[in-house]
Amino acid sequence: MFEYVPTDYARIFFMICLVALAVIALVCLVRAIIGPRFTDRIMAGNMIGTKTLLMVCILAILLGENYIADIALIYALLSFLAVVVLSKLVVTLHRVKKSQQQNAQTEQLKEQNKEEPNRD
């Protein structure tokens, strides 16, 4: 069918894109390490996965190998699944923490009510 053969200028452009994507992925890695909240880390991990997917696709074009695009699709599915699982974990942990705080508050209110004598 149709096969793309990159010229020298296209190869240079793709190499520059690969370097730029690698730098952006490293910046996202720093954000994942520093990020004060867990959601920042999930977002940075998702961005790293997306940048890696783009790099794999560019390499597929540069090398002219079609099977690498299949690997990129599998990687995209795995990255999406990881983000969904981590998001579910964050939501579950948040709900558990919130319910523990509510239980602690109700216990404190019960203790305060026991300490106060009835004013009837």
Phi and psi restraints in degrees (range 20) as a CNS / XPLOR table:
assign (resid 1 and name C) (resid 2 and name N)
       (resid 2 and name CA) (resid 2 and name C) 1.0 -105.5 20.0 2
assign (resid 2 and name N) (resid 2 and name CA)
       (resid 2 and name C) (resid 3 and name N) 1.0 127.4 20.0 2
assign (resid 2 and name C) (resid 3 and name N)
       (resid 3 and name CA) (resid 3 and name C) 1.0 -123.7 20.0 2
assign (resid 3 and name N) (resid 3 and name CA)
       (resid 3 and name C) (resid 4 and name N) 1.0 130.2 20.0 2
assign (resid 3 and name C) (resid 4 and name N)
       (resid 4 and name CA) (resid 4 and name C) 1.0 -91.4 20.0 2
assign (resid 4 and name N) (resid 4 and name CA)
       (resid 4 and name C) (resid 5 and name N) 1.0 125.4 20.0 2
assign (resid 4 and name C) (resid 5 and name N)
       (resid 5 and name CA) (resid 5 and name C) 1.0 -114.3 20.0 2
assign (resid 5 and name N) (resid 5 and name CA)
       (resid 5 and name C) (resid 6 and name N) 1.0 109.5 20.0 2
assign (resid 5 and name C) (resid 6 and name N)
       (resid 6 and name CA) (resid 6 and name C) 1.0 -69.7 20.0 2
assign (resid 6 and name N) (resid 6 and name CA)
       (resid 6 and name C) (resid 7 and name N) 1.0 142.3 20.0 2
assign (resid 6 and name C) (resid 7 and name N)
       (resid 7 and name CA) (resid 7 and name C) 1.0 -80.3 20.0 2
assign (resid 7 and name N) (resid 7 and name CA)
       (resid 7 and name C) (resid 8 and name N) 1.0 178.5 20.0 2
assign (resid 7 and name C) (resid 8 and name N)
       (resid 8 and name CA) (resid 8 and name C) 1.0 -63.3 20.0 2
assign (resid 8 and name N) (resid 8 and name CA)
       (resid 8 and name C) (resid 9 and name N) 1.0 -39.8 20.0 2
assign (resid 8 and name C) (resid 9 and name N)
       (resid 9 and name CA) (resid 9 and name C) 1.0 -66.7 20.0 2
assign (resid 9 and name N) (resid 9 and name CA)
       (resid 9 and name C) (resid 10 and name N) 1.0 -38.2 20.0 2
assign (resid 9 and name C) (resid 10 and name N)
       (resid 10 and name CA) (resid 10 and name C) 1.0 -65.8 20.0 2
assign (resid 10 and name N) (resid 10 and name CA)
       (resid 10 and name C) (resid 11 and name N) 1.0 -39.2 20.0 2
assign (resid 10 and name C) (resid 11 and name N)
       (resid 11 and name CA) (resid 11 and name C) 1.0 -62.8 20.0 2
assign (resid 11 and name N) (resid 11 and name CA)
       (resid 11 and name C) (resid 12 and name N) 1.0 -42.2 20.0 2
assign (resid 11 and name C) (resid 12 and name N)
       (resid 12 and name CA) (resid 12 and name C) 1.0 -63.8 20.0 2
assign (resid 12 and name N) (resid 12 and name CA)
       (resid 12 and name C) (resid 13 and name N) 1.0 -42.9 20.0 2
assign (resid 12 and name C) (resid 13 and name N)
       (resid 13 and name CA) (resid 13 and name C) 1.0 -61.7 20.0 2
assign (resid 13 and name N) (resid 13 and name CA)
       (resid 13 and name C) (resid 14 and name N) 1.0 -44.2 20.0 2
assign (resid 13 and name C) (resid 14 and name N)
       (resid 14 and name CA) (resid 14 and name C) 1.0 -65.1 20.0 2
assign (resid 14 and name N) (resid 14 and name CA)
       (resid 14 and name C) (resid 15 and name N) 1.0 -36.9 20.0 2
assign (resid 14 and name C) (resid 15 and name N)
       (resid 15 and name CA) (resid 15 and name C) 1.0 -65.3 20.0 2
assign (resid 15 and name N) (resid 15 and name CA)
       (resid 15 and name C) (resid 16 and name N) 1.0 -41.2 20.0 2
assign (resid 15 and name C) (resid 16 and name N)
       (resid 16 and name CA) (resid 16 and name C) 1.0 -63.2 20.0 2
assign (resid 16 and name N) (resid 16 and name CA)
       (resid 16 and name C) (resid 17 and name N) 1.0 -41.0 20.0 2
assign (resid 16 and name C) (resid 17 and name N)
       (resid 17 and name CA) (resid 17 and name C) 1.0 -62.8 20.0 2
assign (resid 17 and name N) (resid 17 and name CA)
       (resid 17 and name C) (resid 18 and name N) 1.0 -40.5 20.0 2
assign (resid 17 and name C) (resid 18 and name N)
       (resid 18 and name CA) (resid 18 and name C) 1.0 -62.7 20.0 2
assign (resid 18 and name N) (resid 18 and name CA)
       (resid 18 and name C) (resid 19 and name N) 1.0 -42.7 20.0 2
assign (resid 18 and name C) (resid 19 and name N)
       (resid 19 and name CA) (resid 19 and name C) 1.0 -65.6 20.0 2
assign (resid 19 and name N) (resid 19 and name CA)
       (resid 19 and name C) (resid 20 and name N) 1.0 -43.0 20.0 2
assign (resid 19 and name C) (resid 20 and name N)
       (resid 20 and name CA) (resid 20 and name C) 1.0 -63.5 20.0 2
assign (resid 20 and name N) (resid 20 and name CA)
       (resid 20 and name C) (resid 21 and name N) 1.0 -42.5 20.0 2
assign (resid 20 and name C) (resid 21 and name N)
       (resid 21 and name CA) (resid 21 and name C) 1.0 -65.4 20.0 2
assign (resid 21 and name N) (resid 21 and name CA)
       (resid 21 and name C) (resid 22 and name N) 1.0 -36.2 20.0 2
assign (resid 21 and name C) (resid 22 and name N)
       (resid 22 and name CA) (resid 22 and name C) 1.0 -65.6 20.0 2
assign (resid 22 and name N) (resid 22 and name CA)
       (resid 22 and name C) (resid 23 and name N) 1.0 -40.9 20.0 2
assign (resid 22 and name C) (resid 23 and name N)
       (resid 23 and name CA) (resid 23 and name C) 1.0 -64.7 20.0 2
assign (resid 23 and name N) (resid 23 and name CA)
       (resid 23 and name C) (resid 24 and name N) 1.0 -43.5 20.0 2
assign (resid 23 and name C) (resid 24 and name N)
       (resid 24 and name CA) (resid 24 and name C) 1.0 -63.3 20.0 2
assign (resid 24 and name N) (resid 24 and name CA)
       (resid 24 and name C) (resid 25 and name N) 1.0 -39.5 20.0 2
assign (resid 24 and name C) (resid 25 and name N)
       (resid 25 and name CA) (resid 25 and name C) 1.0 -64.6 20.0 2
assign (resid 25 and name N) (resid 25 and name CA)
       (resid 25 and name C) (resid 26 and name N) 1.0 -36.9 20.0 2
assign (resid 25 and name C) (resid 26 and name N)
       (resid 26 and name CA) (resid 26 and name C) 1.0 -67.0 20.0 2
assign (resid 26 and name N) (resid 26 and name CA)
       (resid 26 and name C) (resid 27 and name N) 1.0 -37.7 20.0 2
assign (resid 26 and name C) (resid 27 and name N)
       (resid 27 and name CA) (resid 27 and name C) 1.0 -63.6 20.0 2
assign (resid 27 and name N) (resid 27 and name CA)
       (resid 27 and name C) (resid 28 and name N) 1.0 -40.1 20.0 2
assign (resid 27 and name C) (resid 28 and name N)
       (resid 28 and name CA) (resid 28 and name C) 1.0 -65.7 20.0 2
assign (resid 28 and name N) (resid 28 and name CA)
       (resid 28 and name C) (resid 29 and name N) 1.0 -35.2 20.0 2
assign (resid 28 and name C) (resid 29 and name N)
       (resid 29 and name CA) (resid 29 and name C) 1.0 -64.4 20.0 2
assign (resid 29 and name N) (resid 29 and name CA)
       (resid 29 and name C) (resid 30 and name N) 1.0 -40.9 20.0 2
assign (resid 29 and name C) (resid 30 and name N)
       (resid 30 and name CA) (resid 30 and name C) 1.0 -62.3 20.0 2
assign (resid 30 and name N) (resid 30 and name CA)
       (resid 30 and name C) (resid 31 and name N) 1.0 -40.9 20.0 2
assign (resid 30 and name C) (resid 31 and name N)
       (resid 31 and name CA) (resid 31 and name C) 1.0 -64.5 20.0 2
assign (resid 31 and name N) (resid 31 and name CA)
       (resid 31 and name C) (resid 32 and name N) 1.0 -36.9 20.0 2
assign (resid 31 and name C) (resid 32 and name N)
       (resid 32 and name CA) (resid 32 and name C) 1.0 -67.0 20.0 2
assign (resid 32 and name N) (resid 32 and name CA)
       (resid 32 and name C) (resid 33 and name N) 1.0 -34.3 20.0 2
assign (resid 32 and name C) (resid 33 and name N)
       (resid 33 and name CA) (resid 33 and name C) 1.0 -76.4 20.0 2
assign (resid 33 and name N) (resid 33 and name CA)
       (resid 33 and name C) (resid 34 and name N) 1.0 -43.9 20.0 2
assign (resid 33 and name C) (resid 34 and name N)
       (resid 34 and name CA) (resid 34 and name C) 1.0 -80.7 20.0 2
assign (resid 34 and name N) (resid 34 and name CA)
       (resid 34 and name C) (resid 35 and name N) 1.0 -35.8 20.0 2
assign (resid 34 and name C) (resid 35 and name N)
       (resid 35 and name CA) (resid 35 and name C) 1.0 -34.6 20.0 2
assign (resid 35 and name N) (resid 35 and name CA)
       (resid 35 and name C) (resid 36 and name N) 1.0 122.1 20.0 2
assign (resid 35 and name C) (resid 36 and name N)
       (resid 36 and name CA) (resid 36 and name C) 1.0 -69.1 20.0 2
assign (resid 36 and name N) (resid 36 and name CA)
       (resid 36 and name C) (resid 37 and name N) 1.0 -29.6 20.0 2
assign (resid 36 and name C) (resid 37 and name N)
       (resid 37 and name CA) (resid 37 and name C) 1.0 -110.2 20.0 2
assign (resid 37 and name N) (resid 37 and name CA)
       (resid 37 and name C) (resid 38 and name N) 1.0 159.5 20.0 2
assign (resid 37 and name C) (resid 38 and name N)
       (resid 38 and name CA) (resid 38 and name C) 1.0 -68.4 20.0 2
assign (resid 38 and name N) (resid 38 and name CA)
       (resid 38 and name C) (resid 39 and name N) 1.0 -31.8 20.0 2
assign (resid 38 and name C) (resid 39 and name N)
       (resid 39 and name CA) (resid 39 and name C) 1.0 -66.0 20.0 2
assign (resid 39 and name N) (resid 39 and name CA)
       (resid 39 and name C) (resid 40 and name N) 1.0 -33.1 20.0 2
assign (resid 39 and name C) (resid 40 and name N)
       (resid 40 and name CA) (resid 40 and name C) 1.0 -63.1 20.0 2
assign (resid 40 and name N) (resid 40 and name CA)
       (resid 40 and name C) (resid 41 and name N) 1.0 -38.8 20.0 2
assign (resid 40 and name C) (resid 41 and name N)
       (resid 41 and name CA) (resid 41 and name C) 1.0 -68.2 20.0 2
assign (resid 41 and name N) (resid 41 and name CA)
       (resid 41 and name C) (resid 42 and name N) 1.0 -39.0 20.0 2
assign (resid 41 and name C) (resid 42 and name N)
       (resid 42 and name CA) (resid 42 and name C) 1.0 -64.8 20.0 2
assign (resid 42 and name N) (resid 42 and name CA)
       (resid 42 and name C) (resid 43 and name N) 1.0 -43.3 20.0 2
assign (resid 42 and name C) (resid 43 and name N)
       (resid 43 and name CA) (resid 43 and name C) 1.0 -62.4 20.0 2
assign (resid 43 and name N) (resid 43 and name CA)
       (resid 43 and name C) (resid 44 and name N) 1.0 -43.5 20.0 2
assign (resid 43 and name C) (resid 44 and name N)
       (resid 44 and name CA) (resid 44 and name C) 1.0 -65.2 20.0 2
assign (resid 44 and name N) (resid 44 and name CA)
       (resid 44 and name C) (resid 45 and name N) 1.0 -39.1 20.0 2
assign (resid 44 and name C) (resid 45 and name N)
       (resid 45 and name CA) (resid 45 and name C) 1.0 -64.2 20.0 2
assign (resid 45 and name N) (resid 45 and name CA)
       (resid 45 and name C) (resid 46 and name N) 1.0 -38.8 20.0 2
assign (resid 45 and name C) (resid 46 and name N)
       (resid 46 and name CA) (resid 46 and name C) 1.0 -64.4 20.0 2
assign (resid 46 and name N) (resid 46 and name CA)
       (resid 46 and name C) (resid 47 and name N) 1.0 -41.3 20.0 2
assign (resid 46 and name C) (resid 47 and name N)
       (resid 47 and name CA) (resid 47 and name C) 1.0 -66.2 20.0 2
assign (resid 47 and name N) (resid 47 and name CA)
       (resid 47 and name C) (resid 48 and name N) 1.0 -38.4 20.0 2
assign (resid 47 and name C) (resid 48 and name N)
       (resid 48 and name CA) (resid 48 and name C) 1.0 -63.0 20.0 2
assign (resid 48 and name N) (resid 48 and name CA)
       (resid 48 and name C) (resid 49 and name N) 1.0 -41.7 20.0 2
assign (resid 48 and name C) (resid 49 and name N)
       (resid 49 and name CA) (resid 49 and name C) 1.0 -62.2 20.0 2
assign (resid 49 and name N) (resid 49 and name CA)
       (resid 49 and name C) (resid 50 and name N) 1.0 -41.0 20.0 2
assign (resid 49 and name C) (resid 50 and name N)
       (resid 50 and name CA) (resid 50 and name C) 1.0 -66.7 20.0 2
assign (resid 50 and name N) (resid 50 and name CA)
       (resid 50 and name C) (resid 51 and name N) 1.0 -42.8 20.0 2
assign (resid 50 and name C) (resid 51 and name N)
       (resid 51 and name CA) (resid 51 and name C) 1.0 -65.2 20.0 2
assign (resid 51 and name N) (resid 51 and name CA)
       (resid 51 and name C) (resid 52 and name N) 1.0 -37.8 20.0 2
assign (resid 51 and name C) (resid 52 and name N)
       (resid 52 and name CA) (resid 52 and name C) 1.0 -65.7 20.0 2
assign (resid 52 and name N) (resid 52 and name CA)
       (resid 52 and name C) (resid 53 and name N) 1.0 -39.8 20.0 2
assign (resid 52 and name C) (resid 53 and name N)
       (resid 53 and name CA) (resid 53 and name C) 1.0 -60.8 20.0 2
assign (resid 53 and name N) (resid 53 and name CA)
       (resid 53 and name C) (resid 54 and name N) 1.0 -43.2 20.0 2
assign (resid 53 and name C) (resid 54 and name N)
       (resid 54 and name CA) (resid 54 and name C) 1.0 -63.3 20.0 2
assign (resid 54 and name N) (resid 54 and name CA)
       (resid 54 and name C) (resid 55 and name N) 1.0 -39.8 20.0 2
assign (resid 54 and name C) (resid 55 and name N)
       (resid 55 and name CA) (resid 55 and name C) 1.0 -65.2 20.0 2
assign (resid 55 and name N) (resid 55 and name CA)
       (resid 55 and name C) (resid 56 and name N) 1.0 -38.9 20.0 2
assign (resid 55 and name C) (resid 56 and name N)
       (resid 56 and name CA) (resid 56 and name C) 1.0 -65.2 20.0 2
assign (resid 56 and name N) (resid 56 and name CA)
       (resid 56 and name C) (resid 57 and name N) 1.0 -40.2 20.0 2
assign (resid 56 and name C) (resid 57 and name N)
       (resid 57 and name CA) (resid 57 and name C) 1.0 -65.2 20.0 2
assign (resid 57 and name N) (resid 57 and name CA)
       (resid 57 and name C) (resid 58 and name N) 1.0 -40.3 20.0 2
assign (resid 57 and name C) (resid 58 and name N)
       (resid 58 and name CA) (resid 58 and name C) 1.0 -65.0 20.0 2
assign (resid 58 and name N) (resid 58 and name CA)
       (resid 58 and name C) (resid 59 and name N) 1.0 -39.9 20.0 2
assign (resid 58 and name C) (resid 59 and name N)
       (resid 59 and name CA) (resid 59 and name C) 1.0 -64.2 20.0 2
assign (resid 59 and name N) (resid 59 and name CA)
       (resid 59 and name C) (resid 60 and name N) 1.0 -35.2 20.0 2
assign (resid 59 and name C) (resid 60 and name N)
       (resid 60 and name CA) (resid 60 and name C) 1.0 -62.4 20.0 2
assign (resid 60 and name N) (resid 60 and name CA)
       (resid 60 and name C) (resid 61 and name N) 1.0 -38.9 20.0 2
assign (resid 60 and name C) (resid 61 and name N)
       (resid 61 and name CA) (resid 61 and name C) 1.0 -70.0 20.0 2
assign (resid 61 and name N) (resid 61 and name CA)
       (resid 61 and name C) (resid 62 and name N) 1.0 -44.6 20.0 2
assign (resid 61 and name C) (resid 62 and name N)
       (resid 62 and name CA) (resid 62 and name C) 1.0 -63.6 20.0 2
assign (resid 62 and name N) (resid 62 and name CA)
       (resid 62 and name C) (resid 63 and name N) 1.0 -42.6 20.0 2
assign (resid 62 and name C) (resid 63 and name N)
       (resid 63 and name CA) (resid 63 and name C) 1.0 -83.1 20.0 2
assign (resid 63 and name N) (resid 63 and name CA)
       (resid 63 and name C) (resid 64 and name N) 1.0 -17.4 20.0 2
assign (resid 63 and name C) (resid 64 and name N)
       (resid 64 and name CA) (resid 64 and name C) 1.0 72.0 20.0 2
assign (resid 64 and name N) (resid 64 and name CA)
       (resid 64 and name C) (resid 65 and name N) 1.0 25.5 20.0 2
assign (resid 64 and name C) (resid 65 and name N)
       (resid 65 and name CA) (resid 65 and name C) 1.0 -105.8 20.0 2
assign (resid 65 and name N) (resid 65 and name CA)
       (resid 65 and name C) (resid 66 and name N) 1.0 123.7 20.0 2
assign (resid 65 and name C) (resid 66 and name N)
       (resid 66 and name CA) (resid 66 and name C) 1.0 -76.9 20.0 2
assign (resid 66 and name N) (resid 66 and name CA)
       (resid 66 and name C) (resid 67 and name N) 1.0 -29.0 20.0 2
assign (resid 66 and name C) (resid 67 and name N)
       (resid 67 and name CA) (resid 67 and name C) 1.0 -67.2 20.0 2
assign (resid 67 and name N) (resid 67 and name CA)
       (resid 67 and name C) (resid 68 and name N) 1.0 -21.3 20.0 2
assign (resid 67 and name C) (resid 68 and name N)
       (resid 68 and name CA) (resid 68 and name C) 1.0 -67.7 20.0 2
assign (resid 68 and name N) (resid 68 and name CA)
       (resid 68 and name C) (resid 69 and name N) 1.0 -29.6 20.0 2
assign (resid 68 and name C) (resid 69 and name N)
       (resid 69 and name CA) (resid 69 and name C) 1.0 -65.3 20.0 2
assign (resid 69 and name N) (resid 69 and name CA)
       (resid 69 and name C) (resid 70 and name N) 1.0 -35.2 20.0 2
assign (resid 69 and name C) (resid 70 and name N)
       (resid 70 and name CA) (resid 70 and name C) 1.0 -65.2 20.0 2
assign (resid 70 and name N) (resid 70 and name CA)
       (resid 70 and name C) (resid 71 and name N) 1.0 -40.1 20.0 2
assign (resid 70 and name C) (resid 71 and name N)
       (resid 71 and name CA) (resid 71 and name C) 1.0 -62.9 20.0 2
assign (resid 71 and name N) (resid 71 and name CA)
       (resid 71 and name C) (resid 72 and name N) 1.0 -38.4 20.0 2
assign (resid 71 and name C) (resid 72 and name N)
       (resid 72 and name CA) (resid 72 and name C) 1.0 -63.8 20.0 2
assign (resid 72 and name N) (resid 72 and name CA)
       (resid 72 and name C) (resid 73 and name N) 1.0 -38.9 20.0 2
assign (resid 72 and name C) (resid 73 and name N)
       (resid 73 and name CA) (resid 73 and name C) 1.0 -64.9 20.0 2
assign (resid 73 and name N) (resid 73 and name CA)
       (resid 73 and name C) (resid 74 and name N) 1.0 -42.3 20.0 2
assign (resid 73 and name C) (resid 74 and name N)
       (resid 74 and name CA) (resid 74 and name C) 1.0 -64.0 20.0 2
assign (resid 74 and name N) (resid 74 and name CA)
       (resid 74 and name C) (resid 75 and name N) 1.0 -42.2 20.0 2
assign (resid 74 and name C) (resid 75 and name N)
       (resid 75 and name CA) (resid 75 and name C) 1.0 -62.5 20.0 2
assign (resid 75 and name N) (resid 75 and name CA)
       (resid 75 and name C) (resid 76 and name N) 1.0 -39.3 20.0 2
assign (resid 75 and name C) (resid 76 and name N)
       (resid 76 and name CA) (resid 76 and name C) 1.0 -63.7 20.0 2
assign (resid 76 and name N) (resid 76 and name CA)
       (resid 76 and name C) (resid 77 and name N) 1.0 -41.8 20.0 2
assign (resid 76 and name C) (resid 77 and name N)
       (resid 77 and name CA) (resid 77 and name C) 1.0 -65.0 20.0 2
assign (resid 77 and name N) (resid 77 and name CA)
       (resid 77 and name C) (resid 78 and name N) 1.0 -41.6 20.0 2
assign (resid 77 and name C) (resid 78 and name N)
       (resid 78 and name CA) (resid 78 and name C) 1.0 -66.1 20.0 2
assign (resid 78 and name N) (resid 78 and name CA)
       (resid 78 and name C) (resid 79 and name N) 1.0 -39.5 20.0 2
assign (resid 78 and name C) (resid 79 and name N)
       (resid 79 and name CA) (resid 79 and name C) 1.0 -64.8 20.0 2
assign (resid 79 and name N) (resid 79 and name CA)
       (resid 79 and name C) (resid 80 and name N) 1.0 -43.5 20.0 2
assign (resid 79 and name C) (resid 80 and name N)
       (resid 80 and name CA) (resid 80 and name C) 1.0 -62.2 20.0 2
assign (resid 80 and name N) (resid 80 and name CA)
       (resid 80 and name C) (resid 81 and name N) 1.0 -44.1 20.0 2
assign (resid 80 and name C) (resid 81 and name N)
       (resid 81 and name CA) (resid 81 and name C) 1.0 -62.4 20.0 2
assign (resid 81 and name N) (resid 81 and name CA)
       (resid 81 and name C) (resid 82 and name N) 1.0 -40.1 20.0 2
assign (resid 81 and name C) (resid 82 and name N)
       (resid 82 and name CA) (resid 82 and name C) 1.0 -63.2 20.0 2
assign (resid 82 and name N) (resid 82 and name CA)
       (resid 82 and name C) (resid 83 and name N) 1.0 -41.8 20.0 2
assign (resid 82 and name C) (resid 83 and name N)
       (resid 83 and name CA) (resid 83 and name C) 1.0 -66.3 20.0 2
assign (resid 83 and name N) (resid 83 and name CA)
       (resid 83 and name C) (resid 84 and name N) 1.0 -40.1 20.0 2
assign (resid 83 and name C) (resid 84 and name N)
       (resid 84 and name CA) (resid 84 and name C) 1.0 -64.3 20.0 2
assign (resid 84 and name N) (resid 84 and name CA)
       (resid 84 and name C) (resid 85 and name N) 1.0 -44.5 20.0 2
assign (resid 84 and name C) (resid 85 and name N)
       (resid 85 and name CA) (resid 85 and name C) 1.0 -65.0 20.0 2
assign (resid 85 and name N) (resid 85 and name CA)
       (resid 85 and name C) (resid 86 and name N) 1.0 -43.8 20.0 2
assign (resid 85 and name C) (resid 86 and name N)
       (resid 86 and name CA) (resid 86 and name C) 1.0 -65.6 20.0 2
assign (resid 86 and name N) (resid 86 and name CA)
       (resid 86 and name C) (resid 87 and name N) 1.0 -37.1 20.0 2
assign (resid 86 and name C) (resid 87 and name N)
       (resid 87 and name CA) (resid 87 and name C) 1.0 -65.4 20.0 2
assign (resid 87 and name N) (resid 87 and name CA)
       (resid 87 and name C) (resid 88 and name N) 1.0 -41.1 20.0 2
assign (resid 87 and name C) (resid 88 and name N)
       (resid 88 and name CA) (resid 88 and name C) 1.0 -62.7 20.0 2
assign (resid 88 and name N) (resid 88 and name CA)
       (resid 88 and name C) (resid 89 and name N) 1.0 -39.6 20.0 2
assign (resid 88 and name C) (resid 89 and name N)
       (resid 89 and name CA) (resid 89 and name C) 1.0 -62.1 20.0 2
assign (resid 89 and name N) (resid 89 and name CA)
       (resid 89 and name C) (resid 90 and name N) 1.0 -44.3 20.0 2
assign (resid 89 and name C) (resid 90 and name N)
       (resid 90 and name CA) (resid 90 and name C) 1.0 -63.0 20.0 2
assign (resid 90 and name N) (resid 90 and name CA)
       (resid 90 and name C) (resid 91 and name N) 1.0 -44.3 20.0 2
assign (resid 90 and name C) (resid 91 and name N)
       (resid 91 and name CA) (resid 91 and name C) 1.0 -63.8 20.0 2
assign (resid 91 and name N) (resid 91 and name CA)
       (resid 91 and name C) (resid 92 and name N) 1.0 -42.4 20.0 2
assign (resid 91 and name C) (resid 92 and name N)
       (resid 92 and name CA) (resid 92 and name C) 1.0 -64.2 20.0 2
assign (resid 92 and name N) (resid 92 and name CA)
       (resid 92 and name C) (resid 93 and name N) 1.0 -45.5 20.0 2
assign (resid 92 and name C) (resid 93 and name N)
       (resid 93 and name CA) (resid 93 and name C) 1.0 -62.6 20.0 2
assign (resid 93 and name N) (resid 93 and name CA)
       (resid 93 and name C) (resid 94 and name N) 1.0 -38.5 20.0 2
assign (resid 93 and name C) (resid 94 and name N)
       (resid 94 and name CA) (resid 94 and name C) 1.0 -64.2 20.0 2
assign (resid 94 and name N) (resid 94 and name CA)
       (resid 94 and name C) (resid 95 and name N) 1.0 -42.5 20.0 2
assign (resid 94 and name C) (resid 95 and name N)
       (resid 95 and name CA) (resid 95 and name C) 1.0 -66.1 20.0 2
assign (resid 95 and name N) (resid 95 and name CA)
       (resid 95 and name C) (resid 96 and name N) 1.0 -39.9 20.0 2
assign (resid 95 and name C) (resid 96 and name N)
       (resid 96 and name CA) (resid 96 and name C) 1.0 -64.9 20.0 2
assign (resid 96 and name N) (resid 96 and name CA)
       (resid 96 and name C) (resid 97 and name N) 1.0 -44.4 20.0 2
assign (resid 96 and name C) (resid 97 and name N)
       (resid 97 and name CA) (resid 97 and name C) 1.0 -62.7 20.0 2
assign (resid 97 and name N) (resid 97 and name CA)
       (resid 97 and name C) (resid 98 and name N) 1.0 -41.0 20.0 2
assign (resid 97 and name C) (resid 98 and name N)
       (resid 98 and name CA) (resid 98 and name C) 1.0 -65.4 20.0 2
assign (resid 98 and name N) (resid 98 and name CA)
       (resid 98 and name C) (resid 99 and name N) 1.0 -41.5 20.0 2
assign (resid 98 and name C) (resid 99 and name N)
       (resid 99 and name CA) (resid 99 and name C) 1.0 -68.7 20.0 2
assign (resid 99 and name N) (resid 99 and name CA)
       (resid 99 and name C) (resid 100 and name N) 1.0 -34.8 20.0 2
assign (resid 99 and name C) (resid 100 and name N)
       (resid 100 and name CA) (resid 100 and name C) 1.0 -65.7 20.0 2
assign (resid 100 and name N) (resid 100 and name CA)
       (resid 100 and name C) (resid 101 and name N) 1.0 -39.4 20.0 2
assign (resid 100 and name C) (resid 101 and name N)
       (resid 101 and name CA) (resid 101 and name C) 1.0 -65.3 20.0 2
assign (resid 101 and name N) (resid 101 and name CA)
       (resid 101 and name C) (resid 102 and name N) 1.0 -40.8 20.0 2
assign (resid 101 and name C) (resid 102 and name N)
       (resid 102 and name CA) (resid 102 and name C) 1.0 -66.0 20.0 2
assign (resid 102 and name N) (resid 102 and name CA)
       (resid 102 and name C) (resid 103 and name N) 1.0 -39.4 20.0 2
assign (resid 102 and name C) (resid 103 and name N)
       (resid 103 and name CA) (resid 103 and name C) 1.0 -64.7 20.0 2
assign (resid 103 and name N) (resid 103 and name CA)
       (resid 103 and name C) (resid 104 and name N) 1.0 -40.1 20.0 2
assign (resid 103 and name C) (resid 104 and name N)
       (resid 104 and name CA) (resid 104 and name C) 1.0 -65.4 20.0 2
assign (resid 104 and name N) (resid 104 and name CA)
       (resid 104 and name C) (resid 105 and name N) 1.0 -39.1 20.0 2
assign (resid 104 and name C) (resid 105 and name N)
       (resid 105 and name CA) (resid 105 and name C) 1.0 -66.1 20.0 2
assign (resid 105 and name N) (resid 105 and name CA)
       (resid 105 and name C) (resid 106 and name N) 1.0 -41.1 20.0 2
assign (resid 105 and name C) (resid 106 and name N)
       (resid 106 and name CA) (resid 106 and name C) 1.0 -67.3 20.0 2
assign (resid 106 and name N) (resid 106 and name CA)
       (resid 106 and name C) (resid 107 and name N) 1.0 -35.6 20.0 2
assign (resid 106 and name C) (resid 107 and name N)
       (resid 107 and name CA) (resid 107 and name C) 1.0 -64.6 20.0 2
assign (resid 107 and name N) (resid 107 and name CA)
       (resid 107 and name C) (resid 108 and name N) 1.0 -41.1 20.0 2
assign (resid 107 and name C) (resid 108 and name N)
       (resid 108 and name CA) (resid 108 and name C) 1.0 -63.7 20.0 2
assign (resid 108 and name N) (resid 108 and name CA)
       (resid 108 and name C) (resid 109 and name N) 1.0 -41.3 20.0 2
assign (resid 108 and name C) (resid 109 and name N)
       (resid 109 and name CA) (resid 109 and name C) 1.0 -64.9 20.0 2
assign (resid 109 and name N) (resid 109 and name CA)
       (resid 109 and name C) (resid 110 and name N) 1.0 -39.4 20.0 2
assign (resid 109 and name C) (resid 110 and name N)
       (resid 110 and name CA) (resid 110 and name C) 1.0 -64.0 20.0 2
assign (resid 110 and name N) (resid 110 and name CA)
       (resid 110 and name C) (resid 111 and name N) 1.0 -41.8 20.0 2
assign (resid 110 and name C) (resid 111 and name N)
       (resid 111 and name CA) (resid 111 and name C) 1.0 -65.3 20.0 2
assign (resid 111 and name N) (resid 111 and name CA)
       (resid 111 and name C) (resid 112 and name N) 1.0 -39.6 20.0 2
assign (resid 111 and name C) (resid 112 and name N)
       (resid 112 and name CA) (resid 112 and name C) 1.0 -65.5 20.0 2
assign (resid 112 and name N) (resid 112 and name CA)
       (resid 112 and name C) (resid 113 and name N) 1.0 -38.2 20.0 2
assign (resid 112 and name C) (resid 113 and name N)
       (resid 113 and name CA) (resid 113 and name C) 1.0 -68.7 20.0 2
assign (resid 113 and name N) (resid 113 and name CA)
       (resid 113 and name C) (resid 114 and name N) 1.0 -33.6 20.0 2
assign (resid 113 and name C) (resid 114 and name N)
       (resid 114 and name CA) (resid 114 and name C) 1.0 -70.1 20.0 2
assign (resid 114 and name N) (resid 114 and name CA)
       (resid 114 and name C) (resid 115 and name N) 1.0 -36.4 20.0 2
assign (resid 114 and name C) (resid 115 and name N)
       (resid 115 and name CA) (resid 115 and name C) 1.0 -72.5 20.0 2
assign (resid 115 and name N) (resid 115 and name CA)
       (resid 115 and name C) (resid 116 and name N) 1.0 -33.4 20.0 2
assign (resid 115 and name C) (resid 116 and name N)
       (resid 116 and name CA) (resid 116 and name C) 1.0 -79.6 20.0 2
assign (resid 116 and name N) (resid 116 and name CA)
       (resid 116 and name C) (resid 117 and name N) 1.0 129.3 20.0 2
assign (resid 116 and name C) (resid 117 and name N)
       (resid 117 and name CA) (resid 117 and name C) 1.0 -73.3 20.0 2
assign (resid 117 and name N) (resid 117 and name CA)
       (resid 117 and name C) (resid 118 and name N) 1.0 154.9 20.0 2
assign (resid 117 and name C) (resid 118 and name N)
       (resid 118 and name CA) (resid 118 and name C) 1.0 -68.0 20.0 2
assign (resid 118 and name N) (resid 118 and name CA)
       (resid 118 and name C) (resid 119 and name N) 1.0 135.8 20.0 2
assign (resid 118 and name C) (resid 119 and name N)
       (resid 119 and name CA) (resid 119 and name C) 1.0 -99.1 20.0 2
assign (resid 119 and name N) (resid 119 and name CA)
       (resid 119 and name C) (resid 120 and name N) 1.0 18.9 20.0 2
